[in-house]
Amino acid sequence: MKNAVIYARSASPDKQATHAQLEICREYARTHGYNVVAEFSDNGYSGMNFDRPAFTAMNNSRDKWATLIVYRLDKLSRNHNDCCKYRKALRDEGKQIVSIAEPQSDEIFAILEGLQGLCNNHKREVQSK
């Protein structure tokens, strides 16, 4: 059984905003054989950066888990570049992100990372002219 953590976030300070996310993620973990070692939630925080107390605490515990379960990827970050970098850092550590509402998230990330690479190459080519 893989150790997992659950992360929830909402810009609303109301704790009910993350309660539903946590419940859905708990059920997913139960039915898919994950051992949830901790839950983290940030209420009242924007997804435009990673400066969130629960997100920081979760990252400080990365040696204790192999899978990060979220309701949707935008709960991690609403900044595509940051989200891709974070996913790559986790993948490089042998960890995975599971998005409940986006079951094809690994494939989506691979496509987005490929597109980002193409855009970066194009930008370098334009700047070198």
VEXKOL-543661 format. One line per 8 residues: number of its first residue (from 1); their letters; for each residue z negated, y negated, x negated of N, C-alpha, C. Coordinates in Angstrom, 1 decimal, always signed. Example, Ala and Ser with C-alpha at 12.3 -4.5 7.8 and 13.67 -1.06 7.14 Angstrom:
<rs>
1 = AS = -7.8:+5.7:-13.2:-7.8:+4.5:-12.3:-7.8:+3.3:-13.2 | -7.1:+2.2:-12.8:-7.1:+1.1:-13.7:-7.9:+0.0:-12.9
</rs>
This chain:
<rs>
1 = MKNAVIYA = +0.0:+1.2:-0.8:+0.0:+0.0:+0.0:+0.0:-1.2:-0.9 | +0.9:-2.1:-0.6:+1.0:-3.4:-1.4:+0.0:-4.4:-1.0 | -0.6:-5.1:-1.9:-1.5:-6.2:-1.6:-0.6:-7.4:-1.3 | -1.0:-8.1:-0.2:-0.3:-9.2:+0.3:-1.2:-10.4:+0.6 | -0.7:-11.6:+0.6:-1.4:-12.7:+1.2:-0.5:-13.3:+2.3 | -1.2:-14.0:+3.2:-0.5:-14.7:+4.3:-0.7:-16.2:+4.0 | +0.4:-16.9:+4.2:+0.3:-18.4:+4.1:+0.9:-19.0:+5.3 | +0.2:-20.0:+5.9:+0.6:-20.8:+7.0:+0.5:-22.3:+6.7
9 = RSASPDKQ = +1.4:-23.1:+7.3:+1.3:-24.5:+7.1:+1.8:-25.2:+8.3 | +1.2:-26.4:+8.6:+1.7:-27.2:+9.7:+1.4:-28.7:+9.3 | +2.3:-29.5:+9.6:+2.0:-31.0:+9.4:+1.0:-31.5:+10.4 | +0.8:-30.8:+11.5:-0.2:-31.2:+12.5:-1.6:-30.8:+11.9 | -2.6:-31.7:+12.1:-4.0:-31.4:+11.7:-4.7:-30.4:+12.6 | -4.1:-30.1:+13.7:-4.7:-29.2:+14.7:-4.6:-27.7:+14.2 | -5.8:-27.1:+14.1:-5.8:-25.7:+13.5:-5.0:-24.7:+14.4 | -4.8:-25.0:+15.7:-4.0:-24.2:+16.5:-2.6:-24.0:+16.0
17 = ATHAQLEI = -2.1:-25.1:+15.3:-0.8:-25.1:+14.8:-0.5:-23.9:+13.9 | -1.5:-23.5:+13.1:-1.3:-22.4:+12.1:-1.9:-21.1:+12.7 | -2.7:-21.2:+13.7:-3.3:-20.0:+14.2:-2.3:-19.0:+14.7 | -1.2:-19.4:+15.4:-0.2:-18.5:+15.9:+0.6:-17.9:+14.7 | +0.9:-18.7:+13.7:+1.6:-18.2:+12.5:+0.8:-17.0:+11.9 | -0.5:-17.3:+11.7:-1.4:-16.3:+11.1:-1.5:-15.0:+11.9 | -1.6:-15.1:+13.2:-1.6:-13.9:+14.1:-0.3:-13.1:+13.9 | +0.8:-13.8:+14.0:+2.1:-13.1:+13.9:+2.2:-12.4:+12.5
25 = CREYARTH = +1.8:-13.1:+11.5:+1.9:-12.5:+10.1:+0.9:-11.3:+9.9 | -0.3:-11.4:+10.5:-1.2:-10.3:+10.5:-0.7:-9.1:+11.1 | -0.1:-9.3:+12.3:+0.5:-8.1:+13.0:+1.6:-7.5:+12.2 | +2.5:-8.3:+11.6:+3.6:-7.8:+10.7:+3.0:-7.0:+9.6 | +2.0:-7.5:+8.9:+1.3:-6.8:+7.8:+0.8:-5.5:+8.2 | +0.1:-5.5:+9.4:-0.5:-4.2:+9.9:+0.6:-3.2:+10.1 | +1.7:-3.6:+10.8:+2.7:-2.6:+11.2:+3.6:-2.2:+10.0 | +3.6:-3.0:+8.9:+4.4:-2.6:+7.8:+3.7:-2.2:+6.6
33 = GYNVVAEF = +2.4:-1.9:+6.8:+1.6:-1.2:+5.7:+1.2:-2.1:+4.6 | +1.0:-3.4:+4.8:+0.5:-4.3:+3.8:-1.0:-4.4:+3.8 | -1.7:-4.5:+2.7:-3.1:-4.7:+2.6:-3.3:-6.2:+2.3 | -3.7:-7.0:+3.4:-3.8:-8.4:+3.3:-5.2:-8.7:+2.5 | -5.0:-9.3:+1.3:-6.2:-9.6:+0.5:-6.8:-11.0:+0.8 | -6.0:-11.8:+1.4:-6.4:-13.2:+1.6:-5.4:-13.9:+2.6 | -5.9:-14.9:+3.3:-5.1:-15.8:+4.1:-5.3:-17.2:+3.7 | -4.3:-18.0:+3.7:-4.3:-19.4:+3.3:-3.6:-20.2:+4.4
41 = SDNGYSGM = -4.2:-21.3:+4.7:-3.5:-22.2:+5.7:-3.8:-23.7:+5.4 | -2.7:-24.5:+5.4:-2.8:-25.9:+5.2:-2.4:-26.6:+6.6 | -3.4:-27.3:+7.2:-3.1:-28.0:+8.4:-3.1:-29.5:+8.0 | -2.1:-30.2:+8.5:-2.0:-31.6:+8.3:-1.3:-32.0:+7.0 | -0.5:-31.0:+6.5:+0.1:-31.3:+5.2:+1.7:-31.1:+5.4 | +2.4:-32.0:+4.7:+3.8:-32.0:+4.7:+4.3:-30.8:+3.9 | +5.5:-30.4:+4.3:+6.2:-29.3:+3.5:+7.1:-29.9:+2.4 | +7.1:-31.2:+2.2:+8.0:-31.8:+1.3:+7.6:-31.7:-0.2
49 = NFDRPAFT = +6.3:-31.2:-0.4:+5.9:-31.0:-1.8:+4.8:-29.9:-1.7 | +4.4:-29.4:-2.9:+3.5:-28.3:-3.0:+2.0:-28.8:-3.2 | +1.8:-30.1:-3.0:+0.5:-30.6:-3.2:-0.4:-30.4:-2.0 | -0.8:-29.1:-1.9:-1.6:-28.7:-0.7:-2.8:-27.8:-1.2 | -4.0:-28.0:-0.7:-5.1:-27.3:-1.3:-5.0:-25.7:-1.1 | -4.6:-25.3:+0.1:-4.6:-23.8:+0.3:-3.4:-23.2:-0.5 | -2.3:-23.9:-0.6:-1.1:-23.5:-1.3:-1.5:-23.3:-2.8 | -2.3:-24.3:-3.3:-2.7:-24.2:-4.7:-3.7:-23.1:-4.9
57 = AMNNSRDK = -4.6:-22.9:-4.0:-5.6:-21.8:-4.1:-4.8:-20.4:-4.1 | -3.8:-20.3:-3.2:-3.0:-19.1:-3.1:-2.4:-18.8:-4.5 | -1.8:-19.8:-5.0:-1.1:-19.6:-6.3:-2.1:-19.3:-7.4 | -3.3:-19.8:-7.4:-4.3:-19.5:-8.4:-4.8:-18.0:-8.3 | -4.4:-17.3:-7.1:-4.8:-15.9:-7.0:-3.6:-15.0:-7.1 | -2.6:-15.4:-7.7:-1.3:-14.6:-7.8:-1.5:-13.3:-8.5 | -2.5:-13.1:-9.3:-2.8:-11.9:-10.0:-3.3:-10.8:-9.0 | -3.7:-11.2:-7.8:-4.3:-10.3:-6.8:-3.3:-9.8:-5.8
65 = WATLIVYR = -2.1:-10.3:-5.8:-1.1:-9.9:-4.7:+0.3:-9.7:-5.2 | +1.1:-8.9:-4.5:+2.5:-8.7:-4.8:+3.4:-9.2:-3.8 | +2.9:-9.5:-2.6:+3.8:-10.0:-1.5:+3.2:-11.2:-0.8 | +4.0:-12.2:-0.6:+3.6:-13.4:+0.2:+4.3:-13.3:+1.5 | +3.5:-13.3:+2.6:+4.0:-13.2:+4.0:+3.9:-14.6:+4.6 | +5.0:-15.1:+5.1:+5.0:-16.4:+5.9:+5.7:-16.2:+7.2 | +5.4:-17.1:+8.1:+6.2:-17.0:+9.4:+7.6:-17.4:+9.2 | +7.8:-18.5:+8.5:+9.2:-19.0:+8.2:+9.1:-19.6:+6.8
73 = LDKLSRNH = +10.2:-19.6:+6.1:+10.3:-20.2:+4.8:+10.0:-21.6:+4.7 | +10.3:-22.4:+5.7:+9.9:-23.8:+5.7:+8.4:-24.1:+5.7 | +7.7:-23.1:+6.0:+6.2:-23.2:+5.9:+5.8:-23.3:+4.4 | +6.6:-22.7:+3.5:+6.3:-22.9:+2.1:+6.8:-24.2:+1.6 | +8.0:-24.6:+1.9:+8.5:-25.9:+1.5:+9.7:-26.3:+2.4 | +9.8:-27.6:+2.6:+11.0:-28.1:+3.3:+12.0:-28.7:+2.3 | +11.6:-28.5:+1.0:+12.5:-29.0:-0.1:+13.2:-27.7:-0.6 | +14.5:-27.6:-0.4:+15.3:-26.4:-0.8:+15.1:-26.1:-2.2
81 = NDCCKYRK = +15.3:-27.1:-3.1:+15.2:-26.9:-4.5:+13.9:-26.3:-4.9 | +12.8:-26.9:-4.4:+11.4:-26.5:-4.7:+11.3:-25.0:-4.2 | +11.7:-24.7:-3.1:+11.6:-23.4:-2.5:+12.3:-22.4:-3.3 | +13.5:-22.7:-3.8:+14.3:-21.7:-4.6:+13.6:-21.5:-5.9 | +13.1:-22.6:-6.5:+12.4:-22.4:-7.8:+11.1:-21.6:-7.7 | +10.4:-21.8:-6.6:+9.2:-21.1:-6.3:+9.5:-19.6:-6.1 | +10.5:-19.3:-5.3:+10.9:-17.9:-5.1:+11.3:-17.3:-6.4 | +12.1:-18.0:-7.2:+12.5:-17.4:-8.5:+11.3:-17.1:-9.4
89 = ALRDEGKQ = +10.3:-18.0:-9.4:+9.1:-17.8:-10.2:+8.4:-16.5:-9.7 | +8.3:-16.4:-8.4:+7.6:-15.2:-7.9:+8.4:-13.9:-8.2 | +9.7:-14.0:-8.0:+10.6:-12.8:-8.3:+10.5:-12.4:-9.8 | +10.4:-13.4:-10.7:+10.3:-13.1:-12.1:+9.0:-12.4:-12.4 | +8.0:-12.6:-11.5:+6.7:-11.9:-11.7:+6.6:-10.6:-11.0 | +7.8:-10.2:-10.3:+7.8:-9.0:-9.6:+7.3:-9.1:-8.2 | +7.1:-10.3:-7.7:+6.6:-10.5:-6.3:+7.7:-10.8:-5.3 | +7.4:-10.7:-4.1:+8.4:-10.9:-3.1:+7.8:-11.9:-2.0
97 = IVSIAEPQ = +8.7:-12.5:-1.3:+8.3:-13.3:-0.1:+8.9:-12.7:+1.1 | +8.1:-12.5:+2.1:+8.6:-11.9:+3.4:+8.5:-13.0:+4.4 | +9.6:-13.3:+5.1:+9.6:-14.3:+6.1:+9.8:-13.5:+7.5 | +8.8:-13.6:+8.3:+8.8:-12.9:+9.6:+10.0:-13.3:+10.5 | +10.2:-14.6:+10.6:+11.2:-15.1:+11.5:+12.6:-15.1:+10.9 | +12.7:-14.8:+9.6:+14.0:-14.8:+8.9:+14.1:-13.5:+8.1 | +14.3:-12.4:+8.8:+14.2:-11.1:+8.1:+15.3:-10.9:+7.0 | +16.3:-11.7:+7.0:+17.3:-11.7:+5.9:+17.0:-12.7:+4.8
105 = SDEIFAIL = +15.8:-13.1:+4.6:+15.5:-14.2:+3.7:+15.9:-13.9:+2.3 | +15.8:-12.7:+1.8:+16.2:-12.4:+0.5:+17.7:-12.7:+0.3 | +18.5:-12.2:+1.3:+20.0:-12.4:+1.2:+20.3:-13.9:+1.4 | +19.6:-14.6:+2.2:+19.8:-16.0:+2.4:+19.5:-16.8:+1.1 | +18.4:-16.4:+0.5:+18.0:-17.1:-0.8:+19.1:-16.8:-1.8 | +19.5:-15.6:-1.9:+20.6:-15.3:-2.9:+21.8:-16.1:-2.7 | +22.2:-16.3:-1.5:+23.4:-17.1:-1.2:+23.1:-18.6:-1.5 | +21.9:-19.1:-1.1:+21.6:-20.5:-1.4:+21.5:-20.7:-2.9
113 = EGLQGLCN = +20.9:-19.8:-3.6:+20.8:-20.0:-5.1:+22.2:-20.0:-5.7 | +23.1:-19.1:-5.2:+24.4:-19.1:-5.7:+25.1:-20.4:-5.5 | +25.0:-20.9:-4.3:+25.6:-22.2:-3.9:+25.0:-23.3:-4.8 | +23.7:-23.3:-5.0:+23.1:-24.3:-5.8:+23.6:-24.2:-7.3 | +23.8:-23.0:-7.8:+24.3:-22.9:-9.1:+25.7:-23.5:-9.2 | +26.6:-23.2:-8.2:+27.9:-23.8:-8.2:+27.9:-25.3:-8.1 | +27.0:-25.8:-7.3:+26.8:-27.3:-7.2:+26.4:-27.9:-8.6 | +25.4:-27.2:-9.2:+25.0:-27.7:-10.5:+26.1:-27.6:-11.6
121 = NHKREVQS = +26.9:-26.6:-11.6:+28.0:-26.5:-12.5:+29.0:-27.6:-12.2 | +29.3:-27.9:-10.9:+30.3:-28.9:-10.6:+29.7:-30.3:-11.1 | +28.5:-30.5:-10.8:+27.8:-31.8:-11.3:+27.9:-32.0:-12.8 | +27.7:-30.9:-13.5:+27.8:-31.0:-15.0:+29.3:-31.3:-15.4 | +30.2:-30.6:-14.7:+31.6:-30.9:-15.1:+32.0:-32.3:-14.8 | +31.6:-32.9:-13.6:+31.9:-34.2:-13.3:+31.2:-35.2:-14.3 | +30.0:-34.9:-14.7:+29.3:-35.8:-15.6:+29.8:-35.8:-17.0 | +30.5:-34.7:-17.4:+31.0:-34.6:-18.7:+32.3:-35.2:-18.9
129 = K = +32.9:-35.7:-17.8:+34.3:-36.3:-17.8:+34.1:-37.8:-18.1
</rs>
